[in-house]
């Protein structure tokens, strides 16, 4: 099953971002950053593929910076650049 992960440079951005996405009605799973990813504050979001672009738009428009984006399928994780 494919999903997207978003990492954050700062914990407060992750917490704020979670609220924004939930308020918009998106499904977001907060989880520890997988150990293979060496970036950010240690928190990440798991986002469904059909909600990914909308989530990125909401987070970006809110002025959240320092995010990393990853595509995860099974145990493979690949960084993506937007």
VMD Tcl script that draws the C-alpha trace (Angstrom):
set ca {
  {0.00 0.00 0.00}
  {1.43 3.35 -1.01}
  {1.29 6.37 1.26}
  {3.10 9.65 1.69}
  {5.09 10.87 4.66}
  {5.77 14.47 5.61}
  {8.58 15.35 8.03}
  {8.93 18.64 9.89}
  {11.94 20.63 11.03}
  {10.14 21.80 14.18}
  {7.75 20.00 16.52}
  {5.46 23.03 16.82}
  {5.01 23.04 13.01}
  {4.00 19.37 13.13}
  {1.44 20.02 15.87}
  {0.06 23.08 14.07}
  {-0.02 21.22 10.77}
  {-1.94 18.32 12.26}
  {-4.63 20.72 13.46}
  {-4.87 22.41 10.07}
  {-5.26 19.12 8.20}
  {-7.80 17.72 10.64}
  {-9.78 20.98 10.46}
  {-9.83 20.59 6.66}
  {-11.27 17.09 7.05}
  {-8.18 15.21 5.89}
  {-7.08 11.94 7.42}
  {-3.63 12.33 8.95}
  {-1.69 9.86 11.06}
  {1.02 11.28 13.30}
  {3.91 8.88 13.79}
  {7.58 8.83 14.70}
  {9.83 9.54 11.75}
  {11.10 6.22 10.33}
  {14.73 5.65 11.35}
  {15.82 5.51 7.69}
  {14.93 9.18 7.34}
  {17.50 11.46 8.95}
  {15.68 14.78 8.98}
  {13.46 16.96 11.05}
  {12.15 16.91 14.58}
  {11.37 13.19 14.74}
  {7.66 13.46 13.92}
  {6.00 12.77 10.62}
  {2.55 12.51 9.09}
  {1.23 9.58 7.14}
  {-1.09 10.87 4.40}
  {-3.22 8.96 1.92}
  {-2.26 9.37 -1.74}
  {-5.55 10.99 -2.77}
  {-5.15 13.65 -0.02}
  {-1.44 14.38 -0.44}
  {-1.60 17.37 -2.83}
  {-4.32 19.03 -0.76}
  {-2.31 18.47 2.44}
  {0.80 20.02 0.87}
  {-1.25 23.01 -0.30}
  {-2.74 23.59 3.16}
  {0.60 23.30 4.96}
  {2.39 25.53 2.47}
  {-0.30 28.22 2.47}
  {-0.13 28.24 6.28}
  {3.54 29.21 6.00}
  {4.96 25.99 7.39}
  {8.52 25.54 6.16}
  {11.23 22.93 6.63}
  {9.09 20.02 5.46}
  {10.39 16.87 3.80}
  {8.22 14.73 1.54}
  {8.53 10.98 1.05}
  {6.77 8.24 -0.87}
  {6.47 4.98 1.07}
  {5.44 1.68 -0.42}
  {5.82 -1.44 1.69}
  {9.28 -0.97 3.24}
  {10.69 1.29 0.51}
  {10.94 5.01 1.24}
  {11.93 7.53 -1.41}
  {12.32 11.27 -0.93}
  {10.36 13.34 -3.39}
  {11.00 16.96 -4.34}
  {8.05 19.23 -4.99}
}
mol new
graphics top color blue
foreach p $ca { graphics top sphere $p radius 0.5 }
foreach p [lrange $ca 0 end-1] q [lrange $ca 1 end] { graphics top cylinder $p $q radius 0.2 }
display resetview
